[in-house]
Amino acid sequence: MSNTDIKAIFERDKDLLFQEITTLRSYFDLHIHIRKRRNDRLEILNKAPAFFGLVQESLLHSTIVGLSKLFEQRNKNGKTIYKFLNFLEVNHSKIFSENAHFYDSFHNIVYISSDLIESHKAQLKEQNPVLDNLFIWRDKSFAHSDKKYFEDPESLGEDHPITFKQLRELFELATGILNSYESAYNNSYHSTQATNTTDIDTILDYLHKIEPYKREVNQLLREKRRNDEN
C-alpha cells in the first residue's frame, strides 16, 4: 500500500470518527437538555409525556449503543478508536512528517510517536470499568433481553452504574485523542460539540407562550357551548 493510500485511509477514518462522535454527542446533549427543561417547561412536556419520554429514552439508547461500538476493541466491521490507533501504530511514520507535533493543554510540544499512541491506548484502558458497564447495558438490555434486567430494569443501573459525567468524559477522551492527530496533521482542531441541542427550545417556548391564550380560548368556547345549550 502506498503512502498516499495510507494517508487517504487515515483521513477518511479520522473524519468518520469525528462525525460519529458529533452525532452521538448531539443525542446525549439533547437528552440532557430536555431533562433540564423540566425545571421551567414541565407543564408543556407533560402535554405529551409519552412522546417526550420515548424521545429521551431513544436518545439515551442511541448514545449508549453508539459509544459501545466506538470504544469496542473487538469489532470486525465497524470503525473504532482502537482500530484507528492500531492503524496509526503501524503507519504513523508514513502519515506524519518526522517533526509532526501539536501543543497540549499546557502548551508543551508533543511529537507524534509510538509512545504517544501507547499513551492514548493507556488512557482508553483506564476507562475499562466504565466501558465494561457500558457493554453490559448494551448486551443485557438493549441488544438482548437478560431475564433479570428484563423483569427488573432498575437493577441494571444498580448493578452496573453509569453516570452522565462518565459518558461525557468518554466523549471528551475520544475527541481529545483524535484532535491530537488532527492538530499535528492539519494544524486544526475539530469540535464535536453539538450545535442543534437547543432547537427544541423554539417549540417548548412557543407552546409555553401561547398556553395562557389557549386557556382563554377554551374558556370562551365552553361558555359559548353553554350559552348555545340554554
C-alpha positions, -999 to +999 in steps of 0.1 A: +000+000+000+014+034-010+019+063+014-009+081-005-033+053+001-023+051+038-029+088+043-063+086+025-074+058+049-062+079+079-081+110+067-112+090+059-113+072+092-104+103+113-132+123+097-157+094+100-149+091+137-153+128+143-186+127+126-198+097+146-187+113+179-205+146+170-237+127+161-236+107+194-228+137+214-258+155+199-281+127+211-266+128+245-267+166+249-303+167+237-313+141+262-297+162+290-312+194+277-347+180+277-342+168+312-331+203+323-361+219+306-383+201+331-373+228+355-392+255+336-413+237+309-426+207+328-462+217+321-455+217+283-436+184+284-465+169+303-488+177+274-473+148+257-454+128+283-454+095+263-438+113+233-411+132+253-404+101+274-399+080+243-377+106+228-355+108+258-353+070+261-344+067+224-317+094+227-300+076+256-304+042+240-286+056+208-259+072+229-250+040+248-252+017+218-231+042+197-205+047+224-202+009+229-194+005+192-170+034+192-149+020+221-152-017+214-119-035+210-133-064+190-153-050+162-145-066+128-166-044+106-171-010+124-146+019+128-134+022+164-109+043+183-089+012+189-087+003+152-077+039+145-048+037+170-038+003+158-036+016+122-015+046+134+008+024+154+018+007+122+017+036+098+023+068+117+057+073+102+042+072+067+014+097+076+033+123+096+065+141+090+094+134+113+088+165+134+050+165+133+037+177+166+009+195+185+006+215+217-010+200+247-032+219+272-001+232+290+014+245+257+040+218+257+052+204+223+041+168+219+055+148+189+037+121+171+053+088+181+048+053+192+049+065+228+021+089+222-001+062+206+007+039+236-003+066+260-036+070+242-042+033+245-034+035+282-060+063+286-085+041+270-076+012+293-082+034+323-118+037+312-123-001+312-145-001+344-169+024+327-167+007+294-175-027+309-207-013+324-215+003+291-211-030+272-233-048+298-260-022+293-259-028+256-256-065+257-280-073+285-307-047+280-305-030+245-292-057+222-305-087+242-330-092+270-314-106+301-341-122+322-331-104+354-329-069+338-360-075+317-380-082+348-363-055+369-349-028+347-339-006+376-315-032+389-293-027+358-283+007+369-278-005+405-256-034+394-237-016+367-240+022+373-231+047+346-232+084+352-237+113+328-204+126+339-187+093+328-204+094+294-193+130+289-157+120+298-158+093+272-168+119+245-140+142+257-114+114+257-123+103+221-124+139+208-090+147+225-073+117+211-085+124+175-076+161+178-040+152+188-036+138+153-058+163+136-037+191+150-004+175+140-017+167+105-038+197+096-028+222+122-065+225+131-090+215+159-123+197+153-151+205+177-176+177+184-199+200+204-235+197+192-248+229+177-285+220+174-293+210+210-314+240+218-335+238+186-363+221+207-365+253+228-382+270+199-411+246+202-412+245+240-410+282+244-437+288+218-461+264+234-454+279+268-461+314+253-494+305+238-506+284+267-524+313+285-542+323+253-552+286+247-568+285+282-587+317+274-599+304+240-610+271+256-629+290+283-647+311+257-656+280+237-670+264+268-691+295+276-703+296+241-714+260+242-733+266+275-750+296+260-760+277+229-775+249+251-795+275+270 
